[in-house]
C-alpha cells in the first residue's frame, strides 16, 4: 500500500487516488498541449465517455497517462524493480498516437536526433539532446543513478524525495531517449522514489508551464549537451531554480492528502 493512504477508510483511499490520478493526468498532458480541462479529464477517466468537440487524441492521452500511473502503482505495491522493460511499458502507455515508422519507435530508444528551442537571456538558442547512439549507455547510467537513489530512500523524508525527483527528472530530460513522450515519462518516473518514500507525487501545474520550462532550460544550457561517458548532472548549483520550483509545485498534492486525512480524523471524532 502507498504509505500516504495508511489510516484512511477504503472510500477515502479511493477518493484521493482518483483526485491525484485526474490532476496528474490532466496537468502532465496539458503541459504538452492537451486541451481537456481538469473537469473534462475527470469525466473521461471516471465515466469512460468522450467530450463533444474535443480531439480523440486528447482523450487517448489522458487515458494512456492514467494507465501509466497504474503501472507505477503496481510496480511499487508489488515491490518490482524498475527496469528498462518497465520504462518501455510506460512509454507504450503514454504514447497513444500509433505512428508506424521505424524511426519513431514506441517502447524503444529514439533513432534520430532531437532538440528544442529556448530563450536564454533574451537570446534564442537551440539545445540538442543526447545523440541516439549515446542513449543506451547514458540510460544505463541513468538506471544506475535511479537504483542508488532508490536504495537510500527513507520513509517520509521530503528533502531526500525532492532531490531524487529533481535529479531523475533533469537527467532523463537531458538524455531525451524517446522520439516523443519524454516530458510525460520524466514527470512519471521521477515520482517513483517520491511515492516509495510514502509521499504523494509532485505534480507540475499547467499554469506554470513557462516557469517549469525556464527552470529546466536554465540547467540544460548551463550543463551543455550530454554525451556518452559524461556526468549526468554536472554543475549541481544550477539545479537550485528547478529544486525551488518543484518544491513549490508539490504543495498541491500535499494539501490534497492533508485534506483527506482531516476528513478521516473528523469521522473518528464523531
Secondary structure, 3 states (H helix, E strand, C coil): CCHHHCCCCHHHHHHHHHHHHHHHHHHHHHHCCCCCCHHHHHHHHHHCCCCCCCCHHHHHHHHHHHHHHHHHHHHHHCCCCCCHHHHHHHHHHHCCCCCCCCCCCCCCCCCCCCEEEEEECCEEEEEECCCHHHHHHHHHHHHHHHHHHHHCCCCCCHHHHHHHHHHHHHHHHHHCCCCCCHHHHHHHHCCHHHHHCCCCCCCCCHHHHHHHHHHHHHHHHHHCCCCCCCCCCCCHHHHHHHHHHHHHHCHHHHHHHHHHHHHHHHHHHC
